[in-house]
Amino acid sequence: MYKACIFDLDGTLTDTLDSLTYSVNETMKEMKLPEITREQCRAFVGNGAKVLIQKALEAAGVPEEDFFPETFLTFQRIFDNNCTYRVKPYEGIVSLLTELKMRGMKLGVLSNKPDRQAVHVVSEIFGEDLFDIVWGQKEGVPRKPDPSALLLMAGDLGADPSEIIYIGDSEVDIRTGQAAGVKTVLVSWGFRQPEDLRKAGAERIVDSTQEIFEITKEQEE
């Protein structure tokens, strides 16, 4: 029987593309560099803030070694003030989480977003009571797709790998779940197209939150 669901944040639980695009472009404007498009930002996210800025600088055609340190510090400051800008949960997510909680399921969030912002977004959008654990990217902890944090979170939730479901929206999430040896579900409404997820090795892609709820009950049948 599944005991816990661990979710990615951006593109899985919450639509954060506007906040990320806005913060990157405010950073680029301050640095007097070309802005990126919303679709570029969609393609750049998933591997954490440092990679996002590295890809934005690459798109701007400037040498990373000259611009990255100041650009990243600028982004951290701007994003810290705008991490909930136009952020909203995807359709059906709040109902799904409430239903899972009522059934006694432990719930966690594991994100490559910086920890401070990940905790703030979850608290602002979902409150303090739905999730048992919320972790973002922290210094000294390998970021996804390294499975270490996912397995540590499972342990803290009192579940073996066979007793958790990991839900995400990107190639990073596929690799994370596979490396951890856990049931991995990908959502079709996030930052990647379903065909890209299939090419990356996704075995289960869902189109609705109801499908996630049904998967949590599969071991009961």
C-alpha positions in Angstrom: 0.0 0.0 0.0 1.3 3.4 -0.9 2.0 5.6 2.2 3.3 8.8 0.7 3.2 11.0 -2.4 6.1 13.3 -3.1 5.6 16.1 -5.6 7.8 18.3 -7.7 6.6 21.9 -7.4 7.1 24.0 -10.6 5.0 22.6 -13.4 3.5 19.9 -11.3 1.6 21.5 -8.4 1.9 25.1 -9.4 2.1 27.1 -12.6 5.1 29.3 -11.9 6.2 30.1 -15.4 5.2 33.8 -15.2 7.1 34.3 -11.9 10.2 32.7 -13.3 10.1 34.5 -16.7 9.4 37.9 -15.0 12.2 37.4 -12.5 14.8 36.4 -15.1 13.8 39.3 -17.4 14.0 41.8 -14.6 17.4 40.4 -13.9 18.5 40.7 -17.5 17.2 44.2 -17.7 19.2 45.2 -14.7 22.3 43.6 -16.2 21.6 45.4 -19.5 21.3 42.0 -21.3 18.7 40.7 -23.8 15.5 39.3 -22.2 14.3 35.7 -22.8 10.9 34.6 -24.0 8.3 32.7 -22.0 8.9 29.6 -24.1 12.6 29.9 -23.6 12.1 30.0 -19.9 9.8 27.0 -20.1 12.7 25.0 -21.8 15.3 26.3 -19.3 13.6 25.4 -16.0 13.9 22.1 -14.2 17.5 21.9 -13.0 17.5 24.7 -10.5 18.2 28.5 -10.4 21.9 28.3 -11.4 21.2 26.4 -14.5 18.3 28.7 -15.4 20.6 31.7 -15.3 23.4 29.9 -17.1 21.0 29.1 -20.0 19.6 32.7 -20.0 23.2 34.0 -20.3 23.9 31.5 -23.1 20.8 32.6 -24.9 22.0 36.2 -24.6 25.3 35.3 -26.2 27.5 36.5 -23.4 30.4 34.7 -21.7 29.1 33.0 -18.5 32.5 33.5 -16.7 32.2 37.3 -17.0 28.5 37.7 -16.1 27.3 34.7 -14.0 28.3 35.7 -10.5 26.7 39.2 -10.6 23.7 38.0 -12.6 22.9 35.1 -10.3 23.1 37.3 -7.2 20.8 39.8 -8.9 18.4 37.0 -9.8 18.4 35.7 -6.2 17.4 39.2 -4.9 14.7 39.8 -7.5 13.2 36.3 -7.4 13.1 36.3 -3.6 10.7 39.3 -3.9 8.7 37.8 -6.8 8.6 34.0 -6.3 4.8 34.0 -5.9 4.1 36.5 -8.8 1.1 35.2 -10.7 1.6 31.7 -9.2 -1.4 29.5 -9.0 -2.1 25.8 -8.4 -3.1 23.7 -11.4 -6.7 22.7 -11.8 -7.8 20.0 -9.3 -4.5 20.1 -7.3 -5.9 21.5 -4.1 -8.8 19.0 -4.1 -6.4 16.1 -4.8 -4.1 17.1 -1.9 -7.0 17.5 0.5 -8.4 14.1 -0.5 -5.1 12.4 -0.1 -4.5 14.0 3.3 -8.0 12.8 4.4 -7.1 9.3 3.4 -4.0 9.4 5.7 -1.4 9.8 2.9 1.8 11.6 3.8 2.6 14.4 1.4 5.9 16.0 0.5 7.3 18.6 -2.0 10.8 18.1 -3.4 11.9 21.0 -5.7 15.1 22.2 -7.4 13.8 25.7 -6.7 16.0 27.4 -3.9 14.8 26.1 -0.6 13.7 29.5 0.8 11.5 30.2 -2.2 10.1 26.7 -2.4 9.0 26.9 1.2 7.5 30.4 0.7 5.6 29.4 -2.5 4.1 26.3 -0.8 3.1 28.2 2.3 1.6 31.1 0.3 -0.4 28.9 -2.1 -1.3 25.9 0.0 -1.0 27.0 3.6 0.9 25.3 6.4 -1.2 22.1 6.9 -1.3 20.1 3.6 2.3 19.1 3.3 4.3 17.2 5.9 7.7 18.1 4.4 8.8 20.8 1.9 12.4 20.8 0.6 13.9 23.0 -2.0 17.5 23.0 -3.2 20.0 23.5 -0.4 23.8 23.8 -0.3 25.4 20.5 0.3 22.4 18.4 -0.8 22.6 17.0 -4.4 19.9 18.4 -6.6 17.6 16.2 -8.7 18.1 14.0 -10.6 20.3 12.7 -7.9 17.9 10.5 -5.9 19.4 11.1 -2.5 17.0 13.8 -1.3 14.0 11.9 -2.6 15.0 8.8 -0.7 15.8 10.8 2.5 12.4 12.4 2.3 10.7 9.1 1.9 12.5 7.9 5.0 11.4 11.0 6.9 7.8 10.3 5.9 8.1 6.8 7.2 7.8 5.1 3.9 10.0 2.6 2.0 10.7 3.4 -1.7 8.1 0.8 -2.7 5.5 2.7 -0.7 5.9 6.1 -2.3 4.7 7.7 -5.5 6.8 10.5 -7.0 5.0 13.0 -9.3 6.7 15.4 -11.6 6.6 17.0 -15.0 10.0 16.9 -16.6 12.9 14.8 -17.7 14.7 15.6 -14.5 11.8 14.0 -12.6 11.9 10.9 -14.7 15.5 10.4 -14.0 15.1 11.1 -10.3 12.3 8.6 -9.8 14.0 5.9 -11.9 17.3 6.4 -10.0 15.4 6.1 -6.7 13.5 3.0 -7.8 10.1 4.5 -7.0 6.8 4.6 -8.7 7.1 7.7 -10.9 4.2 9.5 -12.5 4.5 12.4 -14.9 1.8 15.0 -15.5 0.9 16.3 -19.0 0.0 19.9 -17.9 3.5 21.0 -16.9 6.5 22.6 -18.6 7.2 19.7 -21.0 5.1 18.2 -23.8 4.0 14.5 -23.3 5.9 13.4 -26.4 9.1 14.8 -24.9 8.4 12.9 -21.7 7.8 9.7 -23.5 11.1 10.1 -25.4 12.8 10.6 -22.0 11.5 7.3 -20.7 8.3 8.2 -18.9 6.2 5.1 -18.2 3.1 6.7 -16.8 1.7 10.1 -17.9 -1.5 11.4 -16.5 -3.9 14.1 -17.9 -5.9 14.8 -14.7 -5.5 14.8 -10.9 -8.2 12.2 -10.7 -5.8 9.8 -12.4 -3.2 10.5 -9.7 -5.8 9.7 -7.0 -6.7 6.4 -8.7 -3.0 5.4 -8.9 -2.6 5.9 -5.1 -5.3 3.2 -4.7 -3.8 0.6 -7.1 -2.0 -1.4 -4.5 -5.3 -1.8 -2.6 -6.9 -3.7 -5.4 
